[in-house]
């Protein structure tokens, strides 16, 4: 019961606050402090196992996703005071849905393979069998162990550092940065090896954006690369929006003041359920074509999470429809969000592609 009331409290108070959540609780207890203590006891209860409970809800939300459907899963870290959260999230319609996470007391966002291996294992357990997983990760996760672990488990698109050694057929060993293409160009290399002890074969996608020539993209993939590889990797940044929703753009988790990794992990369990719940309601709102009841934009300007969140806050007071929770539509987004029609009309990055080996 505290879990359900925590999600309700999060919905109406719009932030992580145990005293705030206590204001929405309906129970026989008369004192506000009683409600706060119940939330605190739940957060500190060792019997609460997010890794055991949450996958059931996630698989329920994905029950209509067909076998063989490719899904993009982003891996990233975020710092929260003296802690770092390692999380995988399912990329979905401009945002990301939490899949698995681990909280560590850690000095920086840089973590080892052994730190995030349990998160990958939980991710494979949490997602329905039969989905084809493509892992997206930044260069901080470029570890030989990750590439070996991925074999026969999932595909990957990992950004590599410029000093990564590359072994090309019939060429001397070189660094990735020496292969950097000119601005506006994208070069693709197939069946190459990387690292000192040769690891591979793998495939590379190297691109230099015209507007960011100082920050080229060097991506390693287990599948042959082309322009689709760049488009897929670009969706990795959706997990950063997910972290932003946890913090200043949404739940204000930085105000929690919790000081134990296990307690924070249970708090993120609440946030994960709320994210999944609000997003699924937002999907229902858009499908029913009533989005503009809560979104002031002519074209969709709010995330599905924010649409569902706004709908739930007004649903009972206004007598609006109730939408089925914990169901995500596997079809493509019918209303992709745009910042403005002027920006949407601007030409997108066009690459001059070359397949070099």
C-alpha positions as CSV (number, residue, x, y, z in Angstrom):
1,X,0.0,0.0,0.0
2,X,2.8,2.6,0.7
3,X,4.1,2.0,-2.8
4,X,0.7,2.9,-4.4
5,X,0.3,6.0,-2.2
6,X,3.9,7.0,-3.0
7,X,3.0,7.0,-6.7
8,X,-0.2,9.0,-6.0
9,X,1.7,11.4,-3.9
10,X,4.3,11.9,-6.5
11,X,1.6,12.5,-9.1
12,X,-0.1,15.3,-7.1
13,X,2.8,16.9,-5.3
14,X,5.0,16.7,-8.4
15,X,8.2,16.0,-6.3
16,X,9.9,13.5,-4.0
17,X,8.7,14.6,-0.5
18,X,7.5,12.2,2.2
19,X,5.6,14.9,4.1
20,X,4.0,16.1,0.8
21,X,3.0,12.5,-0.1
22,X,1.4,12.1,3.4
23,X,-1.1,14.8,2.5
24,X,-2.8,12.6,-0.2
25,X,-3.0,9.4,1.9
26,X,-6.4,8.2,3.0
27,X,-6.2,5.9,5.9
28,X,-7.3,5.4,9.5
29,X,-4.2,7.1,10.8
30,X,-4.8,10.6,12.0
31,X,-1.3,12.1,12.3
32,X,0.7,13.2,9.3
33,X,3.9,11.8,11.0
34,X,2.3,8.4,10.9
35,X,2.1,8.5,7.1
36,X,5.6,9.8,6.8
37,X,6.9,6.9,9.0
38,X,5.1,4.4,6.9
39,X,6.8,5.7,3.7
40,X,10.2,5.8,5.6
41,X,9.8,2.2,6.8
42,X,8.9,1.0,3.3
43,X,12.0,2.7,1.8
44,X,14.2,1.0,4.4
45,X,12.5,-2.4,4.2
46,X,15.0,-5.0,3.0
47,X,12.2,-7.3,1.9
48,X,11.4,-4.8,-0.9
49,X,13.3,-6.1,-3.9
50,X,12.9,-3.7,-7.0
51,X,14.8,-6.2,-9.2
52,X,12.2,-8.8,-8.4
53,X,9.0,-6.8,-8.5
54,X,9.5,-4.2,-11.3
55,X,10.1,-6.7,-14.2
56,X,6.6,-8.0,-13.9
57,X,5.1,-4.5,-14.5
58,X,7.5,-3.9,-17.4
59,X,6.7,-7.2,-19.1
60,X,3.0,-6.4,-18.6
61,X,3.5,-3.1,-20.4
62,X,5.3,-4.8,-23.3
63,X,3.0,-7.8,-23.6
64,X,1.8,-6.9,-27.1
65,X,5.3,-6.3,-28.5
66,X,5.9,-9.0,-31.1
67,X,8.7,-11.5,-31.0
68,X,11.6,-10.3,-33.2
69,X,10.9,-6.6,-32.7
70,X,14.1,-4.6,-32.3
71,X,14.3,-2.4,-29.2
72,X,16.9,0.1,-28.3
73,X,18.2,0.1,-24.7
74,X,20.4,2.9,-23.5
75,X,23.0,2.4,-20.8
76,X,24.2,5.4,-18.8
77,X,25.1,6.8,-15.4
78,X,23.9,9.8,-13.5
79,X,25.5,11.4,-10.4
80,X,23.3,12.2,-7.4
81,X,25.4,13.7,-4.6
82,X,27.8,11.0,-3.3
83,X,26.0,8.4,-5.3
84,X,25.9,7.3,-8.9
85,X,23.0,5.4,-10.5
86,X,23.8,3.0,-13.3
87,X,20.7,2.4,-15.4
88,X,19.4,0.9,-18.6
89,X,16.3,2.4,-20.2
90,X,14.1,1.4,-23.1
91,X,14.1,4.1,-25.7
92,X,10.5,5.0,-26.4
93,X,8.9,7.8,-28.4
94,X,11.4,10.5,-27.5
95,X,12.0,9.5,-23.9
96,X,13.2,6.3,-22.1
97,X,11.5,3.9,-19.7
98,X,13.7,2.5,-16.9
99,X,14.5,-1.2,-17.2
100,X,17.1,-2.0,-14.6
101,X,19.3,0.1,-12.3
102,X,21.9,-0.1,-9.5
103,X,22.9,2.6,-7.0
104,X,26.5,2.9,-5.8
105,X,28.3,5.2,-3.4
106,X,30.8,6.4,-6.0
107,X,33.0,9.4,-6.6
108,X,32.3,9.8,-10.3
109,X,30.1,8.8,-13.2
110,X,32.8,6.5,-14.6
111,X,32.2,2.9,-13.6
112,X,33.8,-0.5,-14.4
113,X,32.3,-3.4,-16.2
114,X,31.9,-5.3,-12.9
115,X,29.9,-2.4,-11.6
116,X,27.3,-2.4,-14.4
117,X,27.4,-6.1,-15.3
118,X,24.5,-6.9,-12.8
119,X,22.4,-4.1,-14.5
120,X,22.9,-5.8,-17.9
121,X,21.9,-9.2,-16.4
122,X,18.8,-7.7,-14.9
123,X,18.0,-6.0,-18.1
124,X,18.0,-9.3,-20.0
125,X,15.8,-10.8,-17.3
126,X,13.4,-7.9,-17.2
127,X,12.6,-7.6,-20.9
128,X,10.2,-10.1,-22.6
129,X,11.9,-13.1,-24.3
130,X,12.0,-12.8,-28.1
131,X,12.8,-9.0,-28.3
132,X,16.0,-8.2,-30.3
133,X,17.9,-5.8,-28.0
134,X,20.3,-3.2,-29.3
135,X,22.4,-1.6,-26.5
136,X,23.5,2.0,-26.9
137,X,26.3,3.2,-24.7
138,X,28.7,6.1,-24.5
139,X,32.5,5.8,-24.7
140,X,32.8,5.5,-20.9
141,X,31.4,1.9,-21.3
142,X,34.0,0.9,-24.0
143,X,35.3,-2.3,-22.2
144,X,36.5,-5.5,-23.8
145,X,34.4,-7.4,-21.2
146,X,31.2,-5.7,-22.4
147,X,31.8,-6.6,-26.1
148,X,32.6,-10.2,-25.0
149,X,29.5,-10.3,-22.7
150,X,27.3,-9.0,-25.5
151,X,28.0,-12.0,-27.8
152,X,24.9,-14.0,-28.4
153,X,23.0,-11.9,-25.9
154,X,22.3,-8.5,-27.6
155,X,23.6,-6.2,-30.3
156,X,25.4,-3.0,-29.5
157,X,26.4,0.5,-30.7
158,X,29.1,1.8,-28.4
159,X,31.0,5.1,-28.9
160,X,34.7,4.6,-28.9
161,X,37.5,7.0,-27.9
162,X,39.8,8.5,-30.5
163,X,42.9,6.6,-29.3
164,X,41.3,3.2,-29.7
165,X,43.5,1.0,-31.9
166,X,42.1,-0.3,-35.1
167,X,43.4,-3.2,-37.2
168,X,42.3,-2.9,-40.8
169,X,42.8,-5.6,-43.4
170,X,46.2,-5.1,-45.2
171,X,47.0,-1.9,-43.3
172,X,49.2,-1.1,-40.3
173,X,47.6,-0.6,-36.9
174,X,46.2,2.9,-36.5
175,X,44.0,4.9,-34.1
176,X,40.4,5.7,-34.7
177,X,41.1,9.4,-34.7
178,X,43.4,9.0,-37.7
179,X,40.5,7.7,-39.7
180,X,38.2,10.6,-38.8
181,X,36.4,11.7,-42.0
182,X,36.0,15.3,-43.2
183,X,33.1,17.5,-41.9
184,X,29.8,16.3,-43.2
185,X,31.2,12.8,-44.2
186,X,30.5,9.4,-42.7
187,X,32.9,6.5,-43.3
188,X,32.0,2.8,-42.6
189,X,34.5,0.0,-42.0
190,X,33.5,-3.6,-41.8
191,X,35.2,-6.7,-40.3
192,X,38.0,-4.9,-38.5
193,X,39.6,-5.6,-35.1
194,X,40.1,-3.2,-32.2
195,X,42.2,-3.0,-29.0
196,X,45.7,-4.3,-28.3
197,X,44.8,-8.0,-28.1
198,X,42.7,-8.0,-31.3
199,X,39.0,-8.1,-30.6
200,X,36.6,-8.7,-33.4
201,X,35.6,-8.8,-36.0
202,X,33.5,-5.6,-35.4
203,X,32.3,-2.8,-37.6
204,X,32.8,0.9,-37.4
205,X,30.8,4.0,-38.2
206,X,32.8,7.2,-38.2
207,X,31.1,10.6,-38.7
208,X,32.1,14.2,-38.4
209,X,29.1,16.6,-38.0
210,X,29.4,19.9,-39.8
211,X,28.2,21.8,-36.8
212,X,30.5,20.0,-34.3
213,X,33.7,19.1,-36.0
214,X,35.5,19.0,-32.6
215,X,33.3,16.2,-31.4
216,X,33.1,13.4,-34.1
217,X,31.2,10.2,-33.6
218,X,33.2,7.0,-33.5
219,X,30.9,4.0,-33.1
220,X,31.6,0.3,-32.9
221,X,28.9,-2.1,-33.8
222,X,28.5,-5.9,-33.9
223,X,26.4,-5.5,-37.1
224,X,27.5,-4.0,-40.4
225,X,27.3,-0.3,-40.2
226,X,25.5,2.3,-42.4
227,X,23.6,5.5,-41.8
228,X,21.1,3.7,-39.7
229,X,23.8,3.0,-37.2
230,X,24.2,6.8,-36.7
231,X,20.5,7.3,-36.4
232,X,20.2,4.5,-33.8
233,X,23.1,5.8,-31.7
234,X,21.6,9.3,-31.7
235,X,18.6,7.9,-29.8
236,X,21.0,7.1,-26.9
237,X,20.5,10.7,-25.7
238,X,16.9,10.0,-24.8
239,X,18.1,8.4,-21.6
240,X,19.5,11.8,-20.6
241,X,15.9,13.1,-20.8
242,X,14.9,10.2,-18.6
243,X,17.4,11.3,-15.9
244,X,16.3,14.9,-16.4
245,X,12.7,13.8,-15.6
246,X,14.0,12.3,-12.4
247,X,15.6,15.5,-11.4
248,X,14.9,19.2,-12.2
249,X,12.4,18.6,-15.1
250,X,10.2,16.3,-13.1
251,X,10.4,14.4,-9.8
252,X,13.0,16.5,-8.1
253,X,14.7,13.4,-6.7
254,X,17.8,15.5,-5.6
255,X,15.6,16.8,-2.7
256,X,15.1,13.4,-1.2
257,X,18.1,13.6,1.2
258,X,18.3,9.8,1.5
259,X,21.8,8.6,2.4
260,X,21.9,4.8,1.7
261,X,22.2,3.2,-1.7
262,X,19.6,0.5,-1.0
263,X,17.1,3.2,0.2
264,X,17.7,5.3,-2.9
265,X,17.3,2.2,-5.1
266,X,13.8,1.7,-3.7
267,X,13.0,5.4,-4.3
268,X,14.1,4.9,-7.9
269,X,11.7,1.9,-8.0
270,X,8.9,4.3,-7.2
271,X,10.1,6.7,-9.9
272,X,10.4,3.9,-12.4
273,X,6.8,2.8,-11.7
274,X,5.6,6.4,-12.0
275,X,7.4,6.9,-15.3
276,X,5.9,3.7,-16.7
277,X,2.5,4.6,-15.4
278,X,2.4,8.2,-16.5
279,X,3.8,7.4,-19.9
280,X,1.3,4.6,-20.6
281,X,-1.5,6.9,-19.7
282,X,0.0,9.5,-22.1
283,X,-0.1,6.9,-24.8
284,X,-3.8,6.4,-24.2
285,X,-4.5,10.1,-24.3
286,X,-2.8,10.5,-27.7
287,X,-4.5,7.4,-29.1
288,X,-7.9,8.8,-28.0
289,X,-7.0,12.1,-29.7
290,X,-7.6,14.2,-26.6
291,X,-4.0,15.3,-26.2
292,X,-4.9,19.0,-26.5
293,X,-7.0,18.8,-23.4
294,X,-3.7,18.9,-21.5
295,X,-1.1,20.0,-24.1
296,X,-1.3,23.7,-25.1
297,X,0.7,23.0,-28.3
298,X,-1.0,22.5,-31.7
299,X,1.6,19.8,-32.5
300,X,2.8,17.6,-29.6
301,X,5.1,19.6,-27.5
302,X,5.0,17.6,-24.3
303,X,6.5,14.1,-23.6
304,X,4.2,11.2,-23.2
305,X,5.1,11.2,-19.5
306,X,4.1,14.8,-19.0
307,X,0.9,14.3,-21.0
308,X,-0.1,11.3,-18.8
309,X,1.0,13.1,-15.7
310,X,-1.2,16.2,-16.5
311,X,-4.1,14.0,-17.4
312,X,-4.0,12.0,-14.1
313,X,-3.9,15.2,-12.0
314,X,-7.1,16.4,-13.6
315,X,-8.9,13.1,-14.4
316,X,-11.0,12.7,-11.3
317,X,-11.8,16.4,-10.7
318,X,-13.0,16.8,-14.3
319,X,-14.6,13.4,-14.8
320,X,-12.3,12.5,-17.7
321,X,-11.7,9.1,-19.2
322,X,-9.6,6.5,-17.4
323,X,-6.9,4.9,-19.6
324,X,-5.4,1.4,-19.0
325,X,-2.2,1.7,-17.1
326,X,1.0,-0.2,-17.8
327,X,0.5,-0.7,-21.6
328,X,2.9,0.6,-24.2
329,X,1.9,0.7,-27.9
330,X,4.6,-1.2,-30.0
331,X,3.7,0.8,-33.1
332,X,5.7,3.9,-34.2
333,X,4.9,7.2,-32.6
334,X,1.8,8.7,-34.3
335,X,2.7,12.2,-33.1
336,X,6.5,12.8,-32.8
337,X,7.2,15.8,-30.7
338,X,8.7,18.9,-32.3
339,X,10.1,22.0,-30.6
340,X,8.5,24.2,-33.2
341,X,7.3,24.1,-36.8
342,X,10.1,26.4,-37.8
343,X,12.8,24.1,-36.4
344,X,11.1,21.1,-37.8
345,X,11.3,22.7,-41.3
346,X,15.1,23.2,-41.0
347,X,17.1,20.7,-43.2
348,X,18.5,17.7,-41.2
349,X,22.2,16.6,-41.3
350,X,23.0,15.1,-44.6
351,X,25.9,12.7,-44.7
352,X,28.3,11.9,-47.6
353,X,28.7,8.2,-47.0
354,X,31.6,6.1,-47.9
355,X,32.1,2.3,-47.4
356,X,35.8,1.8,-47.1
357,X,36.2,-1.8,-46.2
